Amino acid sequence: MIRPRRTRTLTAVAAALLVSAAACSSSGSTPPGGTAGPATSARTAGAGTTPATGRAAGTAIVFNGQGNNLDAYEAQPPFRTQRVITTAAKDPAGMDINAQLCFFPDGSNRFVAGEDTNQTKGDRQGWGIFQLEGTAVGSLKAREVAKLVPTFQGSEDNAENYGCGFLKDGRIVTTDVGNQALGPADGQLIVWFPPFDSHTVKYCKIDVHIATAQSIWVDPDDNVWVAAARPGTVEGDTGSGVWKYAGPFPTADTPGAGCGKKDSTGAPLADSVTKTRVIVPGEPGLLSPAGIAPTGTGTLYVSSVATGYINEYRLDGSFVRTILQPPAGEKLGEKPYSTGTPLGIGVAPDGSVFYADIGIVSSAKGIGPGNGTGTVRRIAFKDGQPQPPETLASGLAFPDGIGIWTPPAG
């Protein structure tokens, strides 16, 4: 985002309140671990400066929004990288990208990402739909073909886009954060209806009372799982935990399709919502649920950005193990935890976990992302056991979301 971002401080009881400051990034940075090189055109962005590696198609690529840029990394060492989209602050043809990234499951090589370019000129934040071209880091290009733009609740904080996912029939679901620290729980879960070919895509809101809404995962049964990072303020709020929303969800923005109500902004709202809190914050280390991602083996990873943890849970909410935590005795201070503070997470086909470390620090000014303290990291596994995280890139500005894509073979 180009607009100035507020400086936020947190109380101990509400450590989650920093989580989506990532989406408010205001400066770009060049990812190390490869060469991002000069800014590239980003309305139709790509080409990068790292030469294509010549590796076979099918090698997973990790995407991350940071500093309002979109960067791509090979999922295997040496983690060669490319800047796919450059922030509008650095490139007149650029765009501002952030949040969780989700690739269409239809093989179209399209993806959804937070897009909030030119807000200071009156444009509204939302989720861009992009067409990706190329199959290898160094040759990727992306162009926006549509945008999802809802109304937002009257938050004390600026509204922020974040989560995304797909239902089996192609409908898209998104979350926006709402108030990040204090005030009413007013994050939203929204379902969007095809066609996705314009800036006026129709939608219906499912929930408008989520306390700091974060990542989405849609399970094989079309349940929508949503992380809420802080406690709610009144009974009925969707707060502090990982929630499962069960359908059927509205199929259109009309009363006959299950969307007969209106929210406070006059936007279409679902007639009813069925939600259950499955994972409750607590020991070990789960204070502010943020990133959620399936392991590929029937369980779920959940990150806690404020405490620097990633835990594994069964789908009934029971704890399995911790795969990331700060070293014993390490305290958050003017430098981040040495293992980072994971916000967005994603799992590659080989089971490796990638996380966007927003780089939280604690100083006299309060708790929040530091100046260029963000990283992107990988947790590999050996004999089923998590290994110490490897850093793909450091010195980043507010890295907040992860998306993993496997190019088509052939």
Residue, then its C-alpha position, 0 to 999 in steps of 0.5 A: m500500500i502506498r498510504p502511510r501505515r499506522t504504528r501499532t502497539l500491543t498489550a500482552v493480552a492481545a498479542a495478535l493485534l500486530v498480525s496484519a500490519a504486514a499488509c500495510s507495507s509502504s516500501g519495497s525491498t530486494p530479496p537476497g538469496g538470488t538476484a531480484g535485480p532492477a524493477t520490472s514492469a508489473r501491470t504485465a509484470g515479470a521477466g525478472t533478472t535471474p535466468a531460468t534454471g532449465r529445471a524440469a517443469g513441475t518443480a514447486i515455486v513459492f510466492n510471497g508478497q513483501g514490501n508490496n512486491l510479489d517475489a517468487y522462489e524455487a522451492q529447493p536450494p539455492f532458492r533462486t528468486q525473481r521479482v514477478i510484480t514490483t510495487a507501484a511506489k517503485d514502478p509507475a506500471g506496478m501494483d501493490i501485492n500482499a496477503q495469502l496467495c491462492f492458485f486456481p485448482d482448474g489448471s488455468n495458471r491463475f491466482v488470487a492475491g491481495e491487491d490494493t494499488n492506488q488507494t491514495k488516488g481513490d482505488r479500493q483494496g481487494w483481491g486481484i485475479f492474475q494470469l500467470e505466464g511462464t513455468a520457471v523462476g526467471s521467466l514468470k509474468a503476471r497480469e491482472v484480469a479481474k478484481l474482487v472488491p467488497t464493502f468493508q465494515g467501519s473499522e478503526d483500522n484500515a481494512e486489509n485483505y488477507g485470506c483466500g481459497f476455493l470451493k469445489d465448484g469454483r466459488i472463491v472465499t476470502t477473509d479481510v482482517g477488520n480491526q487489528a488491535l482494539g475495537p469490535a471484531d469486524g473482519q469478514l468471510i466472503v464468498w464470490f461468484p463467477p464469472f471472475d472477469s471484471h472489477t464488479v464480481k458479485y459476492c455474499k458475506i458469510d460472517v462480518h464479526i471475525a476478530t482479526a481474520q487471517s488465513i483460509w483453508v478449504d478442506p476436501d468436504d468444502n468446509v472453510w477453515v479460518a484463523a482468528a488471531r485475537p479475542g472477540t469483544v462480545e458474545g457471538d464474535t468469531g475470535s481466538g482460534v481456528w474456526k470451521y464453517a460448514g455449508p451449504f454456502p450461498t450460490a448467488d447474491t440473492p434471497g433465493a440462493g441463501c443470501g437474503k440479508k444485508d450488512s451494515t454497509g448494505a451489502p448482501l449477507a447470508d441468511s445464516v452461518t454454521k461455524t465451530r471453533v475447532i482449535v482453541p489457543g493455548e499451550p504450547g505456544l498458540l497465542s495468535p493463530a494466523g497461518i493455516a495449511p494442510t500437511g498433506t497427511g490429514t492434519l493441519y499446521v497453524s502458525s502463531v505469529a506473536t509467539g513464533y510457533i508453528n504447531e500441527y493439529r488433528l482435524d478434531g483440534s487435538f495437538v500433535r506436535t510443534i515443528l517451529q518455536p524460538p530457542a529455549g530462553e530466547k526473548l523477543g527484543e529489538k531483534p526478532y526471534s532467531t527463528g522468526t515470527p511466522l504469519g503466512i504458511g504453505v506446504a510444498p508437494d514434498g512436505s516442506v513448510f514455507y513461512a513468511d516471517i513478518g519480523i516482529v520486534s519489541s522496543a520502547k515504541g511497542i511490538g510490531p514488525g521491524n524495519g527490514t526484519g522480515t524473512v522467508r524460510r523453509i522447514a524441511f523434514k528428515d525421517g519425518q522430523p522437522q529440521p532447523p529452518e533455512t532462510l530463502a531471503s532476509g531484509l524484507a518489508f512485511p512479508d505476510g502471505i505464502g502461495i505455492w504453485t507447481p507448474p504443469a509438466g510437459 
